[in-house]
Amino acid sequence: MAKEGAAGGGDGGMSESVIRKVLVSYMYVAVWIFLSFSVIVYNKYILDPKMYNWPFPISLTMVHMAFCSSLAVALVRVLRVVDLPSSPAMTPQLYVASVLPIGALYSLSLWFSNSAYIYLSVSFIQMLKALMPVAVYSIGVLFKKETFKSSAMLNMLSISFGVAIAAYGEARFDLRGVALQLAAVAFEATRLVLIQILLTSKGISLNPITSLYYVAPCCLAFLVVPWVFVELPRLRAVGTFQPDLFVFGTNSLCAFALNLAVFLLVGKTSALTMNVAGVVKDWLLIAFSWSVIRDTVTPINLFGYGIAFLGVGYYNHVKLQALKAKEAQKKAAQADEEAGSLLQERDSHADRKTDNQA
């Protein structure tokens, strides 16, 4: 009876531990959704001509990068919260070959994505972002990081079809905004694929703090060129504008905190969890855009995004199954290796026994 009670207590402890892990995972998801939601709405508020009316997306992105660079340097060099990668170390040659292309693409992605908020509603931008799996898969196939499959391509076409319907039903359709957002999706997808090719394949692992330490100054440098020609003359023409330190400071702090939340979410759960959480965030943003910002969301919008949502859901399901299969294959290989080691050890023991008898 005592053993049964102990066993029951052990099961109860295990269940409590599992519940605690699940609750912690949900907390990471909730924090990431809240911060991502806040950054998107905050950027929209600053850039939209009908709200704060500061339509300078390159300048806003540069403020973010300068703030993130400063904090990252302080955390790495002064407070030494995290260590820089050492195996392999980030040499100047590796930085130029790997980080610079990623930084260039990231700066373009942020610039065009922020620019789209001037022309499009938050809800429609989230619908266009549903094309991210399509872009990542297509570019992955182009760079031979993904295998072409007819079923996967049909899924990509279904997502594209749904987004096209949503665009057809958009009340505030603006071709400039759509072009900017699609360019942002293309640059971001290329960046994600290049991270796998240029960093992950070389064994370089960067968390968001070290990523910002290397990438944010690079982004800031790349953005200076278009800023000088596109926005600096307009800022000089405004002349009397006095930046609100509270608005821009808290906005930049939210952007930095979002990067830390990404690290926690991916590190404690998985990138797939973030993809699924992203779908939830998109629906929340669409609801917020319709109910609070009073953006027009038409039934055709929702119908089209519903089709795209199903396609993205199926994409995540396929990724989950592939991940499970990979884990099962890895465990089977480990079991075979352990069994082989035990068999070899048993044979070696039998040989020694035979030699002793002889």
C-alpha positions as a printed NumPy array, in Angstrom:
array([[  0.   ,   0.   ,   0.   ],
       [  2.878,   2.337,   0.879],
       [  4.459,   1.738,  -2.521],
       [  1.169,   2.399,  -4.266],
       [  0.804,   5.67 ,  -2.351],
       [  4.335,   6.689,  -3.27 ],
       [  3.721,   5.842,  -6.89 ],
       [  0.488,   7.835,  -6.855],
       [  2.348,  10.785,  -5.341],
       [  4.992,  10.5  ,  -8.053],
       [  2.352,  10.538, -10.792],
       [  0.735,  13.541,  -9.183],
       [  4.086,  15.331,  -9.072],
       [  4.727,  14.504, -12.707],
       [  1.312,  15.811, -13.715],
       [  1.901,  19.001, -11.737],
       [  5.293,  19.45 , -13.434],
       [  3.756,  19.004, -16.883],
       [  0.974,  21.469, -16.064],
       [  3.555,  23.983, -14.85 ],
       [  5.554,  23.651, -18.09 ],
       [  2.405,  24.093, -20.17 ],
       [  1.417,  27.203, -18.206],
       [  4.923,  28.671, -18.575],
       [  4.805,  28.011, -22.339],
       [  1.438,  29.76 , -22.558],
       [  2.92 ,  32.688, -20.621],
       [  5.765,  33.01 , -23.158],
       [  3.21 ,  32.881, -25.988],
       [  1.046,  35.528, -24.309],
       [  4.017,  37.862, -23.717],
       [  5.166,  37.511, -27.342],
       [  1.642,  38.132, -28.703],
       [  1.237,  41.19 , -26.461],
       [  4.585,  42.724, -27.455],
       [  4.205,  41.94 , -31.16 ],
       [  0.672,  43.353, -31.048],
       [  1.924,  46.478, -29.237],
       [  4.797,  47.161, -31.667],
       [  2.537,  46.828, -34.725],
       [ -0.19 ,  49.089, -33.317],
       [  2.377,  51.587, -31.966],
       [  4.148,  51.83 , -35.334],
       [  0.804,  52.31 , -37.047],
       [ -0.069,  55.084, -34.587],
       [  3.211,  56.946, -35.203],
       [  3.286,  56.585, -39.001],
       [ -0.381,  56.993, -39.941],
       [ -1.175,  60.533, -41.234],
       [ -4.547,  60.398, -39.429],
       [ -2.994,  59.637, -36.009],
       [  0.406,  60.867, -34.753],
       [  1.259,  61.862, -38.333],
       [  5.001,  61.263, -38.476],
       [  5.276,  59.538, -41.887],
       [  9.024,  58.849, -41.834],
       [  9.408,  55.04 , -41.76 ],
       [ 13.169,  55.035, -42.451],
       [ 13.762,  57.456, -39.58 ],
       [ 11.575,  55.384, -37.247],
       [ 13.441,  52.2  , -38.192],
       [ 16.769,  53.966, -37.617],
       [ 15.599,  55.074, -34.165],
       [ 14.748,  51.441, -33.371],
       [ 18.115,  50.174, -34.637],
       [ 20.099,  52.845, -32.779],
       [ 18.245,  52.066, -29.549],
       [ 18.636,  48.283, -29.968],
       [ 22.33 ,  48.644, -30.883],
       [ 23.034,  50.711, -27.765],
       [ 21.229,  48.314, -25.443],
       [ 22.79 ,  45.25 , -27.076],
       [ 26.307,  46.693, -26.734],
       [ 25.617,  47.542, -23.085],
       [ 24.317,  44.034, -22.358],
       [ 27.181,  42.292, -24.178],
       [ 30.208,  44.509, -23.501],
       [ 29.374,  46.261, -20.215],
       [ 27.009,  44.   , -18.255],
       [ 28.211,  40.799, -20.003],
       [ 24.747,  39.226, -19.768],
       [ 25.481,  36.942, -22.728],
       [ 28.67 ,  35.695, -24.361],
       [ 29.536,  36.152, -28.01 ],
       [ 29.796,  32.994, -30.141],
       [ 33.226,  31.374, -29.901],
       [ 32.962,  28.151, -31.926],
       [ 33.238,  29.415, -34.559],
       [ 34.162,  32.947, -33.579],
       [ 32.703,  35.894, -35.502],
       [ 35.707,  36.98 , -37.556],
       [ 35.648,  40.081, -39.819],
       [ 35.583,  37.796, -42.872],
       [ 32.638,  35.82 , -41.487],
       [ 30.841,  39.036, -40.558],
       [ 31.165,  40.43 , -44.081],
       [ 30.158,  37.141, -45.721],
       [ 27.26 ,  36.243, -43.397],
       [ 25.972,  39.139, -41.294],
       [ 26.141,  41.955, -43.859],
       [ 23.736,  40.292, -46.373],
       [ 21.332,  39.411, -43.551],
       [ 21.557,  42.951, -42.149],
       [ 20.89 ,  44.48 , -45.573],
       [ 17.796,  42.329, -46.09 ],
       [ 16.56 ,  43.036, -42.553],
       [ 16.87 ,  46.795, -43.048],
       [ 14.902,  46.611, -46.305],
       [ 12.258,  44.389, -44.718],
       [ 11.746,  46.778, -41.779],
       [ 11.799,  49.875, -44.004],
       [  9.163,  48.606, -46.443],
       [  7.035,  46.974, -43.735],
       [  6.874,  50.197, -41.714],
       [  6.213,  52.207, -44.881],
       [  3.138,  50.082, -45.626],
       [  1.424,  51.373, -42.452],
       [  1.14 ,  54.804, -44.071],
       [ -1.059,  53.436, -46.862],
       [ -2.808,  50.297, -45.555],
       [ -4.91 ,  49.279, -42.581],
       [ -3.476,  47.047, -39.855],
       [ -5.992,  44.316, -40.668],
       [ -5.121,  44.18 , -44.371],
       [ -1.378,  44.177, -43.656],
       [ -1.861,  41.113, -41.425],
       [ -3.759,  39.415, -44.244],
       [ -0.913,  40.104, -46.663],
       [  1.576,  38.705, -44.14 ],
       [ -0.148,  35.331, -44.532],
       [  1.954,  35.056, -47.711],
       [  5.115,  34.563, -45.622],
       [  5.029,  30.711, -45.824],
       [  4.609,  31.01 , -49.597],
       [  7.641,  33.28 , -49.877],
       [  9.793,  31.193, -47.518],
       [  8.937,  27.947, -49.319],
       [  9.468,  29.425, -52.8  ],
       [ 12.821,  30.99 , -51.905],
       [ 13.812,  27.819, -50.037],
       [ 13.189,  25.791, -53.202],
       [ 15.143,  28.358, -55.228],
       [ 18.139,  28.071, -52.88 ],
       [ 17.676,  24.261, -52.632],
       [ 16.892,  24.381, -48.904],
       [ 13.397,  22.98 , -49.516],
       [ 12.33 ,  20.049, -51.684],
       [  9.732,  20.823, -54.329],
       [  6.506,  18.879, -53.724],
       [  3.275,  19.148, -55.665],
       [  1.204,  18.958, -52.459],
       [  3.217,  21.789, -50.879],
       [  2.847,  23.931, -54.003],
       [ -0.923,  23.372, -54.016],
       [ -0.994,  24.501, -50.411],
       [  1.006,  27.624, -51.311],
       [ -1.405,  28.36 , -54.161],
       [ -4.387,  28.037, -51.809],
       [ -2.826,  30.58 , -49.426],
       [ -2.111,  32.931, -52.333],
       [ -5.663,  32.504, -53.632],
       [ -7.106,  33.381, -50.23 ],
       [ -4.938,  36.498, -49.926],
       [ -5.936,  37.542, -53.461],
       [ -9.625,  37.321, -52.487],
       [ -8.926,  39.36 , -49.339],
       [ -7.164,  41.98 , -51.46 ],
       [-10.105,  42.07 , -53.874],
       [-12.455,  42.828, -50.992],
       [-10.212,  45.444, -49.361],
       [-12.033,  48.759, -48.916],
       [ -8.819,  50.822, -48.643],
       [ -6.762,  49.088, -51.313],
       [ -3.654,  51.08 , -52.186],
       [ -1.246,  49.708, -54.774],
       [  1.78 ,  51.465, -53.24 ],
       [  1.071,  49.982, -49.823],
       [  0.504,  46.492, -51.244],
       [  3.75 ,  46.678, -53.243],
       [  5.668,  47.812, -50.149],
       [  4.235,  45.039, -47.956],
       [  4.847,  42.332, -50.576],
       [  8.435,  43.559, -50.961],
       [  8.829,  43.42 , -47.165],
       [  7.564,  39.817, -47.134],
       [  9.985,  38.869, -49.933],
       [ 12.989,  40.464, -48.188],
       [ 12.076,  38.912, -44.817],
       [ 11.625,  35.447, -46.353],
       [ 14.996,  35.736, -48.112],
       [ 16.582,  36.789, -44.813],
       [ 15.167,  33.744, -43.023],
       [ 16.472,  31.397, -45.711],
       [ 19.91 ,  33.068, -45.691],
       [ 20.102,  32.68 , -41.906],
       [ 19.881,  28.917, -42.467],
       [ 22.471,  29.004, -45.261],
       [ 24.971,  31.539, -43.894],
       [ 24.708,  31.029, -40.121],
       [ 22.917,  27.864, -39.015],
       [ 24.709,  25.603, -41.526],
       [ 28.051,  26.901, -40.201],
       [ 27.139,  26.107, -36.609],
       [ 26.689,  29.752, -35.59 ],
       [ 23.871,  30.234, -33.119],
       [ 22.806,  33.774, -32.22 ],
       [ 20.197,  34.701, -29.632],
       [ 18.305,  37.981, -30.098],
       [ 20.776,  39.994, -27.972],
       [ 23.839,  38.846, -29.922],
       [ 21.808,  39.069, -33.146],
       [ 21.031,  42.716, -32.398],
       [ 24.649,  43.278, -31.34 ],
       [ 25.825,  42.221, -34.799],
       [ 22.851,  43.04 , -37.043],
       [ 21.379,  46.288, -35.629],
       [ 24.46 ,  48.491, -36.308],
       [ 24.656,  46.948, -39.777],
       [ 20.977,  47.8  , -40.419],
       [ 21.522,  51.333, -39.163],
       [ 24.446,  51.797, -41.568],
       [ 22.474,  50.45 , -44.538],
       [ 19.505,  52.725, -43.787],
       [ 21.626,  55.887, -43.731],
       [ 21.937,  55.943, -47.538],
       [ 18.202,  55.95 , -48.425],
       [ 17.504,  58.196, -45.427],
       [ 19.879,  60.912, -46.729],
       [ 18.176,  60.996, -50.129],
       [ 14.535,  60.187, -49.234],
       [ 13.702,  61.538, -45.774],
       [ 16.398,  63.991, -44.698],
       [ 15.229,  66.705, -47.162],
       [ 11.632,  66.242, -45.948],
       [ 12.69 ,  66.415, -42.281],
       [ 14.587,  69.637, -42.993],
       [ 11.495,  71.033, -44.699],
       [  9.397,  70.283, -41.594],
       [ 11.969,  72.152, -39.522],
       [  9.839,  72.819, -36.434],
       [  9.201,  69.162, -35.548],
       [ 10.245,  68.301, -31.985],
       [ 10.397,  64.525, -31.395],
       [  8.452,  63.255, -28.399],
       [ 11.044,  61.36 , -26.343],
       [  8.358,  59.453, -24.445],
       [  6.639,  58.204, -27.622],
       [  9.812,  57.239, -29.465],
       [ 11.527,  55.923, -26.33 ],
       [  8.687,  53.615, -25.335],
       [  8.189,  52.562, -28.958],
       [ 11.875,  51.598, -29.242],
       [ 11.754,  49.825, -25.881],
       [  8.795,  47.754, -27.089],
       [ 10.741,  46.812, -30.231],
       [ 13.735,  45.695, -28.144],
       [ 11.536,  43.764, -25.705],
       [  9.903,  41.984, -28.653],
       [ 13.29 ,  40.605, -29.699],
       [ 13.842,  39.237, -26.195],
       [ 10.352,  37.717, -26.234],
       [ 11.182,  35.949, -29.507],
       [ 14.277,  34.453, -27.836],
       [ 12.241,  33.229, -24.862],
       [  9.428,  31.831, -26.997],
       [ 11.646,  29.979, -29.49 ],
       [ 14.157,  28.921, -26.838],
       [ 11.564,  27.572, -24.394],
       [  9.111,  26.165, -26.971],
       [  9.849,  26.116, -30.723],
       [  9.719,  28.228, -33.876],
       [  6.601,  26.274, -34.864],
       [  4.871,  27.449, -31.679],
       [  5.658,  31.028, -32.69 ],
       [  4.123,  30.411, -36.131],
       [  0.915,  29.119, -34.553],
       [  0.884,  31.983, -32.039],
       [  1.357,  34.358, -34.969],
       [ -1.933,  33.209, -36.468],
       [ -3.709,  33.962, -33.174],
       [ -2.025,  37.384, -33.084],
       [ -3.186,  38.126, -36.637],
       [ -6.827,  37.442, -35.764],
       [ -6.536,  39.622, -32.659],
       [ -5.046,  42.456, -34.717],
       [ -7.802,  42.164, -37.312],
       [-10.427,  42.331, -34.553],
       [ -8.647,  45.289, -32.915],
       [ -8.267,  47.102, -36.236],
       [-11.997,  46.721, -36.912],
       [-13.353,  47.478, -33.43 ],
       [-10.942,  50.121, -32.051],
       [ -9.141,  51.778, -34.978],
       [-12.382,  51.52 , -36.974],
       [-10.76 ,  50.164, -40.117],
       [-13.227,  48.681, -42.584],
       [-13.141,  44.875, -42.698],
       [-15.459,  43.463, -45.372],
       [-16.998,  39.968, -45.526],
       [-14.883,  39.293, -48.643],
       [-11.779,  40.239, -46.615],
       [-12.671,  37.687, -43.958],
       [-13.647,  34.995, -46.465],
       [-10.358,  35.358, -48.342],
       [ -8.267,  35.449, -45.18 ],
       [-10.198,  32.431, -43.892],
       [ -9.009,  30.437, -46.923],
       [ -5.443,  31.678, -46.403],
       [ -5.73 ,  30.855, -42.681],
       [ -6.675,  27.258, -43.464],
       [ -3.701,  27.008, -45.819],
       [ -1.32 ,  28.397, -43.19 ],
       [ -2.819,  26.02 , -40.611],
       [ -2.192,  23.058, -42.912],
       [  1.36 ,  24.31 , -43.529],
       [  2.015,  24.377, -39.772],
       [  0.465,  20.902, -39.423],
       [  2.801,  19.491, -42.085],
       [  5.786,  21.136, -40.385],
       [  4.727,  19.618, -37.046],
       [  4.427,  16.134, -38.535],
       [  7.837,  16.486, -40.188],
       [  9.317,  17.604, -36.868],
       [  7.782,  14.623, -35.053],
       [  9.073,  12.225, -37.728],
       [ 12.559,  13.725, -37.443],
       [ 12.514,  13.367, -33.651],
       [ 11.296,   9.759, -33.91 ],
       [ 14.037,   8.97 , -36.443],
       [ 16.62 ,  10.558, -34.163],
       [ 15.435,   8.518, -31.167],
       [ 15.428,   5.317, -33.234],
       [ 19.007,   6.02 , -34.366],
       [ 20.072,   6.603, -30.763],
       [ 18.369,   3.361, -29.678],
       [ 20.126,   1.432, -32.46 ],
       [ 23.454,   2.959, -31.464],
       [ 22.929,   2.048, -27.802],
       [ 21.872,  -1.492, -28.746],
       [ 24.963,  -1.836, -30.938],
       [ 27.197,  -0.655, -28.095],
       [ 25.613,  -3.133, -25.668],
       [ 25.989,  -5.973, -28.175],
       [ 29.618,  -5.061, -28.791],
       [ 30.272,  -4.896, -25.052],
       [ 28.593,  -8.3  , -24.539],
       [ 30.634,  -9.87 , -27.34 ],
       [ 33.815,  -8.38 , -25.906],
       [ 32.933,  -9.762, -22.473],
       [ 32.232, -13.205, -23.972],
       [ 35.576, -13.182, -25.777],
       [ 37.438, -12.33 , -22.586],
       [ 35.609, -15.13 , -20.762],
       [ 36.562, -17.638, -23.477],
       [ 40.212, -16.532, -23.309],
       [ 40.239, -16.975, -19.529],
       [ 38.785, -20.483, -19.8  ],
       [ 41.403, -21.409, -22.387]])
